[in-house]
Amino acid sequence: MRFHVLDGSRVFIDLRAGGLLRAIAHSPTLRATPESFSLDLAGGEAAVSAHFRADAIAVPEDMFGPDRDKMRDNLTSTDVLDARRHPTIEFRGRYAGTTAGGALGGELVIRGVATRLSMPVRVARQWDALAAEASWEGTLTGLGVKPYKALLGAIKLEDWIRLRLEVRFQEALEHVR
């Protein structure tokens, strides 16, 4: 059984400000929308694959324009995602469970380096579609990403990240001849 992802599916990337000036710094939530996503179900397990463009990760809209531009430039820089050399972030894994919930495990590939991760998934029916939510917490350095730092560390990001997935999908209709 094959599913297709509906519009509005996305990944939220929560980060935390640290340093002496964390009160004036941002604890941003970034957004990523999958460029491609596949979900193939076979016997209670599903192969899952998702691809994201590193340069398409959205920074918070409520930030001051120059701060947003600086955050976007830093995010795609060679120190962070190195978007020129590694334009795609990819997840390959398996979902095991039911249409009520289960677990998603696999490899997240950032900067060409694969990191294993696993997360519980909740699934709910929404009209004619299914909505899945999942969350994973870890460290930026564990994903091979250098936390941002400015003003000699007075403004920086903590070495912490939370990925939150919100995916809406429905069964793909096969055309019969």
KEDO-806862 format. One record per residue: residue in three letters; x, y negated, z of N, C-alpha, C in turn. Coordinates in steps of 0.001 Angstrom, whole numbers, plus 500000, padded with zeros to 6 digits. Last residue first. Layout:
REM KEDO-806862
ALAXYZXYZXYZ...
This chain:
REM KEDO-806862
ARG493290499879484766492944499746483340491827500673482961VAL493301498045487726493080499353487120492657499142485679HIS495489496215489744494597496191488580494518497584487967GLU495448496051493200496072496656492015495052496635490882LEU495701493501495468494759494270494644495497494759493424ALA497391493592498502497435493206497089496472494100496312GLU496123492645501626496425493737500715496373493232499280GLN497657489712503011496507490555502707496919491594501681PHE499027487607505595499119488442504416497824489204504213ARG500903485219507311499556485646506922499676486443505635VAL503127484775509937502961485285508577501514485726508375GLU505300483207511800503849483180511600503621483561510144LEU507973483628514033507388483925512730505875483825512794ARG510555481942515528509137482294515660508553482470514262LEU513612482147517094512939482251515808511509482686516071ARG515625480205519078514432481057519082513835480989517676ILE518916479865520355517982479735519243516798480656519501TRP521809478382521785520539479091521971519681478844520746ASP523962476681522833524167477898522051522966478823522283GLU522668473350522526523050474501523322523235475696522389LEU524020470691520650522997471725520780523538472815521682LYS524944467439521934525206468724521286523976469612521394ILE526576464648523020525346465082522354525698466389521644ALA529060464846524116528028464173524914526641464464524337GLY530996465881522464530164466826523199529108466183524079LEU532131463693521196532957464519522076532136465445522969LEU529950462933519502530422462076520596531169462890521656ALA528458466154518828528852464791518454529276464033519703LYS527732469359517497528327468586518591528734467224518042TYR525877472336516809526197470940516505526759470241517735PRO527203475652516917526274474641517437526781473219517156LYS527814477646514108528456476777515084527438475741515583VAL526700480908513570526467479490513331527088478680514466GLY526511483645513895527618483121513097527496481649512777LEU524695484502515637524273484524514233525362483979513313GLY525984483993517973525695485395517661525228485573516230THR525866481237517985527154481865517686526984483353517375LEU523179480927518736523624480474517428524929481167517043THR521557483673520372522502482562520361522861482194518929GLY518051484343520839519451484746520825520341483523520873GLU514749485611520532515685484641521099517082485205521090TRP511865485904518512513165486467518891514027485342519445SER508482486742517779509450485805518322510718486550518727ALA505544486789515690506668487451516345507648486377516813GLU502385487430514294503247486502515028504323487306515719ALA500274487768511469501276488364512356502099487261512995ALA497097488196510272498056487180510727498975487836511737LEU495377489303507384496002489637508659497004488535508987ALA492183488428505851493647488528505905494096489005507285ASP489566487728505788489977488816504899491494489018504889TRP489526486683509025488646486834507878489108487995507020GLN492184487809510440491599486494510218490822486551508914ARG493329490091512839492585489904511596492008488499511579ALA496653490054514123495219489822514316494569489651512947VAL499496491336515712498765491164514456497291490994514789ARG502652490776517079501209490834517327500516490562515995VAL505760492350517571504863491665516643503421491856517101PRO509012492098519053507633492587519077506759491725518166MET512109492480517263511127491632517951509750492286517953SER515602492617516695514334493316516848513379492420517621LEU518546492484514620517622491934515608516329492715515592ARG521878492330513469520704493148513796519849492414514810THR523223490298511006523047490467512447521781491277512676ALA525522489904508370524284490519508844524320490683510358VAL526740487160506612526985488079507720525645488586508253GLY526282485160504772526816486416504282527071487460505352ARG525006483167506173526406482940505774527067484243505325ILE522910485621507465523196484189507424524679484034507122VAL520578488028507515521846487701506865521955486190506722LEU519273490177509782519165488799509331520533488417508783GLU517959493401509716519150492570509636518813491200509078GLY515543494767512026516296494746510779517508493860510877GLY512192495265513153513634495331513359514342495321512030LEU509230494761514755509954494458513533511436494470513860ALA506576496609516167507913496031516290508527495862514909GLY503139495876516728504232496841516658505558496138516867GLY499567495576516137500875495151516611501888496268516530ALA497318496138514687497148495371515925498494494878516461THR497886497764512610497410496432512243497082495601513481THR500864499284514066499520499325513497499141497928513040GLY504284500177513447503158499861514309501850499992513564ALA507225498856512349506602500098512800505485499728513752TYR508923497382509726507882497168510732507311498531511063ARG512286496801508876511137497691508893510198497269510012GLY514255494577506762513962495413507920512757496289507733ARG516076491781506015515691493100505509515423493983506716PHE516261488384505262515923489370506291515496490647505580GLU518522485775504359517736486949504004517447487799505241ILE519236482737502897519149483450504174518176484590503917THR521266481468500283520086482219500715520283482821502095PRO523662480209499601522411479463499435521170480158499989HIS526591480024500484525577481005500893524197480350500812ARG528027477877499485528572479227499309527535480310499590ARG526226475784500160526796475890498811527296477305498536ALA525568476062502882524545476314501858525101476397500442ASP526590476511505528527427476596504327526561476926503113LEU525411476215508000524894477262507106525721477457505839VAL527958474810509451526721475425509943526262476519508969ASP530242473892508200530325474287509610529084475036510096THR529459473107505677530286474316505779530404474793507219SER525967471957505933527424471800505850528162473131505985THR523283471986506376523756472642505149525279472599505001LEU523142470593508817522578471932508704523127472684507493ASN524152468069508191524886468939509104524434470385508948ASP522091467106506509523464467238505999524278468182506875ARG519956467109508347519874467940507144521274468171506567MET520889465216510203520632466587510646520593467531509444LYS521022462944508560522251463441509184522077464893509630ASP518313462653507957519274462883506875520569463473507433ARG517307462155510530516848463327509775517841463678508674ASP518572459750511069518857460907511923518449462199511224PRO517399458058509119518834458361509051519235459552509926GLY514521458266510100515019458651508784516505458970508703PHE513751459678513230514137458476512514514844458900511222MET511450462459513309512748461857513590512946460605512745ASP509181463803512575509026462689513509510351462031513898GLU509793465988511001509294464781510341509270463572511264PRO512629468068511509511414467443512038511054466124511347VAL513673469721508423513967469130509728512717468386510204ALA513324472733506635512811471388506911513166470949508327ILE515382474373504424514906474358505811514543472925506160ALA516522474430501965515097474084502011514536474136503430ASP519060475390501919518913473939501772517455473489501803ALA518625478143502100519248477449503229519050475938503138ARG515710479735501169516788478875500689517327478085501876PHE514996483054502134514795481632502368515958480871501759HIS513316486139501861514432485300501437514047483837501630ALA512499489315503221512188487895503075513461487142502717SER510972492447503535512079491696502955511635490250502792VAL510130495510504982509924494070504973511173493402504412ALA508361498474504879509611497823504512509306496338504362ALA506496499900507478506512498998506341507919498466506128GLU504755502786508641505937501930508630505887501064507384GLY502474504263508241502666503652509552503925502815509682GLY502790505150505442502728506045506589503042505419507929ALA503927502324504112503882503750503781503902504543505075LEU503776499070502763503376499982503831503327501412503326ASP505796496425502081505287497669501497505025498671502604LEU506186493181501577505771494070502655505123495279502005SER508233490380500808507521491597500406507281492472501624PHE508811487125499740508503487972500886507805489207500360SER510626484179498915510007485446498522509837486296499771GLU510895481915500381510891481776498928510296483033498312PRO509262481096503401509928482105502562509778481798501080THR510096478112504978509036478818504264509705479839503351ALA511044476876508097511468477524506851510281478271506267ARG511695474164510262510727475041509605511320475613508325LEU512930473366513574513057473358512122512029474327511545THR512707471468516282512111472676515727512162472502514212PRO515258470006518400514427470111517201513814471492516979SER515710468067520663515586469529520749514673469901519593HIS517869465271520377516690465994519903516819467476520235ALA518912462922522954519140463802521804517837464505521429ILE518515461665525270518262460882524061518475461701522796ALA519077463681527077517800462971527213517485462142525970ARG521678464498526603520586465317526052519230464626526146LEU524182463439527155523153462550526606521957463322526041LEU525753465579527998525438464499528933524292463612528451GLY524410468683526597525366467598526756524868466514527693GLY521704469693524418522522469820525622523449468619525722ALA518639470753522900519691469753523092520416470016524403ARG517790473760521254517753472959522480518937472010522555LEU515553474898518639516898474637519149516778473744520370ASP513572477088516752513646476203517916515087476127518400ILE512246477468513807513572477642514390513701476622515514PHE509612479246512343510022478083513122511342478419513794VAL508558480289509217509406480601510353509756479283511031ARG505342480963507640506577480213507884507324480760509095SER502530480736505525503427481597506294504754480864506445GLY501163479134503805501106478774505221501957479681506092ASP499872481528501490500412480202501791500250479897503269LEU500426485053502168499599483908501816500311482602502135VAL502029487836500764502022486801501795501229485609501286HIS500620490985499954501271489741499558501040488694500630PHE501310494505500165500672493292500655501346492084500033ARG500637497836499130501452496623499012500633495418499468MET500853501167500000500000500000500000500902498767500000
